[in-house]
Amino acid sequence: MKACRTIASLRRALAAAGDRPVGFVPTMGFLHEGHLSLVRACRKENELAVVSIYVNPAQFGPAEDLQRYPRDPEHDSALLKKEGVDILFMPGDTEMYAPPFRTWVDVRELDSKLCGRSRPGHFRGVATVVLKLFNLVQPQRAYFGQKDAQQALVLRQMVRDLGLPVRLRVLPIVRDADGLALSSRNVYLSSAERRAALALPRSLELAKAMIREGEARSRALRKAVEAAIAAEPLLALDYVAVVRLQDLEEAPRIEAGNTLIAAAVRVGKTRLIDNLLLGDLSC
């Protein structure tokens, strides 16, 4: 595995690899099985597997956890080498945002709903860094996780609007044995907070059961998920939304193949997200 810390060294490594189909997995590191599921799909479906690790400051708000975000680059590197990754890109801030940096990507409307309401500027930072990484790596396929469904939809819109020659592959949520969606931020949770956090995936399982039994009213599903979360006193609800995939707007009834039930909560100082997807985020 070739480890690169500069854009120049990344370009040299890609040039040396020749004209081979490239798969790309952008991450912020502190890798878990969710990330590795993306890496394995990338490795299987492409001749050249490239992974980036970069904790992107532009997607963190001023009161968020940029400084304490968990990092373990040595362990991450060992995991990726074991998975057969060809190139690892680990740039620093000055490499990605060389001053004076003045160019930003705004995916209007999609970036201000759901998580965008409580994290203003977050998706601007995500779209900007991902577009830069796409330009540097030039992948044919890029891999993302369903847990960050709104992120995938924002990036899908960016790819379509700008005519980028990359296919987005969005793979299912990977969960721990207790049902909690894997997240690098789970490390923040105390044992009591983790037990409380399980109300989030349970609430979505309730919605799934209601849909199986014939419930299609968005309001009824949203209220049921909200009530299940509210029953856990350690959780503070950010939002529950039942929305269409194309615009993240709520419709009166769920639409088969075109609905996302998404929720965000806070437990202690940790913000967690999860969702139930009725459709496909890939493009």
N, C-alpha and C positions, 0 to 999 in steps of 0.2 A: 504494500500500500504506500502510495506517495502522499506525504503530508505537505500541504502548501499553506503558507501564511501570508503570501502576497499575491496580488492579481497577476503580477509578472510570472511568478513561479507556477501559478495555476495554468496560465496560458501555455507555458512551456510543457507542463505535464500533459495537457490536453493535445497539444500538437504532437508530442512524442507518441501518444496513444494511437494516432492515425485516424482514418476516417471510419470510425466505428459508431454504431448507434449508441447514444448516451442516455442513461437514465439518471435522474437527480432527486435526491431527498434533502430538502433544506430543513435544518433543525436548530434548536437553541441549546442542544446538548443535554447533559444529565439524562442519558438515554435509558429507556425502559423497553419492555416488550412491545409496546405500541409502536415506538420508533422502529424497533427491529423488524416488526412485521412489514413495514414499508420498505426497509432495506432489503429484506429477503425477496419481496416482489420485484423490486428494482433489479436486483442481481439476476433473478430468473428471467426477466423479460427484456434485458438489454445486454449488449456485449460489454459495455463500459459502465460501471456503477460509480457515481460521484455523490458524496455526502458533504454538506456544509454544517459547521457548528459555529453559530454566531448569536450571541445574546444581543439582540438589536435594540439599542436604546431608544430609537424613534418610535417604538410601539408601546413604550411604558409611559404612563402619566407621571406627573411630578410627585404624587403621593403613593405611587405603586412600588413594587418590590425589586426594582432593577439591581440595587446593590446587594441584596440578600438572595437573589435568584440562585438556586442551587447550581453549582458547577463542579465538574470532575473530569477535565479534559483527558487526563491520562487513562482513566478507566474507560471513557468513551472511545478513545483511540484503540485500546486493546480489543474492545467489543467489535468495533468496525473491521479491524484487521482480521479477526476470527470469522466474521461474516463474509469475507472475501471482497470488501470494497476496494476499488482500484485507486481512487483519489479522494483524499480528505482535505477540504478547504476550511481553514480556521483563521479568518482575517481578524485584525483589530479594528477599532473604531476609526482611526485615521485612514486606514486602507479603504473602508467602505464609505466614509463621509469626509473625504479630504476637504479641508476648508479652502475657500468658502463654498460650502455645499448649498445650492439654491434650488434644486429640482425635486419636486414631489409629485406623487401620483394620488389623485383623489378619485375614487369610484363613488360618484355622487349617489345619494339616497340609500344605497345598500349599506354604506359605512356609518349611517347615523341611527340605525334601528337596532333593536335587541341589545347586544353588548356595546354597540356604538353609542348608546345613550349614556351609559355610565362610564365609558372609556373613550371620551372624545379624542380624536387624533390617532387612536390605536390602529385602525385599518389603513389610514394614510401611511403610517410607518410600515405596516405589513406589506402593502402593495408596492411601496417604493423599494424596499429591500429585496422583495421577491423579483420584481422586474429587473433590478440590477443583477441579481444572481442569475436569472435566466439569460440576460445578455452576456454574462461572463462565461457560463457553462455551456450554453447553446444546446440544451437537452431536447431529445425527441419526446420524452415522457418525464413528468415530474409527479412525485408521490406525496400525498397529504392524508391526514386522518379525519374521519367523519366527526370525531368529537368536536373539532373546530369547524363546524358546518358553515357558520356565517363567513369565516375566513375563506373557505373553499368557494363559496358563492361569490364573494368579492373578487377573488382571483379568477374565477371562471369568467366573470363579466369583463375583467381587465384583458384576459386572453382574447376573448371574442372582439371586444371593441378595438384593440390594437392589432388584431390579426397576427398574434404571435404563433409561430410554428411549433407549438408544444401541446401535447395532450396531457391533460390533468387526470391523474388516477387517484380517486378518493376511496380509501379502503375502510372497512368497518371498524367500529370502536373495539378496542381490546380492553377487557375488564379483568380485575383481580378476582380471586376466588369468591370474595364476598359480594361481587357485583359492582363495586365502585370502578368507574372508568379510570384507566391509568392516566396519570398526569405527573409531571415533574414536581408540581406544587403539592402533591399528596404528602410529601415528606414533612411539610409544615404541620400536619395534623397531629394533635395529641390522640391518645387511644379513645378518649371520650368523644372528641370531635369527629374522629373517623367513624365511630358507631353512629353518631348523629347524621353524618354525611350520607349514610346508606339510604336515608329517606328520599334522596334525590333519584337514584336509579329505581327505587321501589315505586315512586310516584309515576315514572314513565312506564313501568311494567303495568301499573294500573290502567293507564291510558291505552296501552296495547290490548289489554284484556277487554276493555270497553269497546274498542274498535272491532275486535273479533266478535263481540256479541251484538254488533250492529249499530253502535253509537257513531254518528257522523257529524254531530253538531260541534263546531269549534268551541263555542262558549262552554258547553257542558264538559268537554274534555279539559279545557283550560281550568275551569273551576275545580274539577276533581284533582288535578295535579297540584293546584295551589293549596287545596285543603290538606292533601297528604303531606306536603312540605310544612305547612303551618302547624301540623300536629307535632312536629319535632321542635321543642323550644330552643335548641341551640342553633337552629338554622334561621337566617334572616333572608327573606326572599328578595331577589333583585327583580326577576321577571319570569313569567311563563308566557309563551306565545305559541299559537297554532297558526302557521303562516304558509303561504304559497312559496315555492322555491324561486320563481322567477323574479319576485319583487319584495319578498318578505312582508307582504301585506296579509292581514287576516281575512279569510273568506268565511262566509256564514257556515259552510260545511267543508269537511275535509275532501280533498280531491285525490283520488287514487293515482299514485305515481307522481304527485306534485305537492306533497305536504311535509312540513317539518314541525315537530313539536319540540321546542327548545326551552331550556330552563337554566337559570343562573341563581346561585345562592352564595351567601357568605356564612362561613362557620369560623368563629373567632376572627382572625385577621386574614383568612384564606378565602379566596373566591373560586368557586368550582362551577363548571358548566357541564351539561350533558344534553342528550337529545334522542328523539325517536324519529327516524327517517322513513318516510313513505315515498320513495323515489330514488333518483340517482343523481349524485353531484358531479360525476365525472364528465369530461367533455373532450 
